[in-house]
Amino acid sequence: MICAIVLAAGRSSRMGVQKLLLPFGGKTVISHIVDQFLGSAVDKIFVVTGHQPKRISVELSGRGVSIVNNANYDSGMLSSVRCGLRALPKRCRAVLVAIGDQPSISTELVDLMVRSFAASEKKILVPCYEGKRGHPLLFSTLYREEILTHYDDVGLRGLLHAHPDDVFELTVSTSSVLSDMDYPDDYRRELTSM
């Protein structure tokens, strides 16, 4: 079983509004992203909320996802990753961690990552575009305890640095793996690339 953790806990302070609820392709940003995962080979989806959890939960109601609230979301993204990891069922063998403000991540990309991970001997897969590593990150749940107890200062990058021989860099043809949405200009860019 492969699970996805979608990080949707941040304050969106640089955007000035709750960016995950901005319109995107006839939906909101978070609904669009979740729908890409729902259409993919991922078996179960966990959305980690924090700031304005009710608004995000209401937006996703009716979709087959589990909502996990991170009361400690102000302490950074790793705290949300850990909330998601704690919620995973025992039978989950790999987890794909996605950031909620990457609306150009597609079902096709997720499926390519899942297929490539299954075919590889490596335990960590990171998509790369023109030599740069991006998101989402797919890794074996063998690293679950390690992530729950390590990397406070560096986040999931620490996992990649600690296990370089276990990392499979999947070259992809889309720059979407490098682009997230922090500022209004980023949002406008994402809208034009739809």
HELIX and SHEET records of a PDB file:
HELIX    1   1 LYS A   19  LEU A   21  5                                   3    
HELIX    2   2 VAL A   29  LEU A   38  1                                  10    
HELIX    3   3 PRO A   53  LEU A   60  1                                   8    
HELIX    4   4 TYR A   73  SER A   75  5                                   3    
HELIX    5   5 MET A   77  ALA A   87  1                                  11    
HELIX    6   6 THR A  107  ALA A  119  1                                  13    
HELIX    7   7 THR A  141  TYR A  143  5                                   3    
HELIX    8   8 ARG A  144  THR A  149  1                                   6    
HELIX    9   9 ARG A  157  ALA A  162  1                                   6    
HELIX   10  10 PRO A  164  ASP A  166  5                                   3    
HELIX   11  11 SER A  175  LEU A  178  5                                   4    
HELIX   12  12 PRO A  184  THR A  192  1                                   9    
SHEET    1   A 7 SER A  66  ASN A  69  0                                        
SHEET    2   A 7 LYS A  44  THR A  49  1                                        
SHEET    3   A 7 ILE A   2  ALA A   8  1                                        
SHEET    4   A 7 ALA A  94  ILE A  99  1                                        
SHEET    5   A 7 LEU A 137  SER A 140 -1                                        
SHEET    6   A 7 ILE A 124  TYR A 129 -1                                        
SHEET    7   A 7 LYS A 132  ARG A 133 -1                                        
SHEET    1   B 7 SER A  66  ASN A  69  0                                        
SHEET    2   B 7 LYS A  44  THR A  49  1                                        
SHEET    3   B 7 ILE A   2  ALA A   8  1                                        
SHEET    4   B 7 ALA A  94  ILE A  99  1                                        
SHEET    5   B 7 LEU A 137  SER A 140 -1                                        
SHEET    6   B 7 ILE A 124  TYR A 129 -1                                        
SHEET    7   B 7 VAL A 167  THR A 171  1                                        
SHEET    1   C 2 PRO A  23  PHE A  24  0                                        
SHEET    2   C 2 LYS A  27  THR A  28 -1                                        
END                                                                             
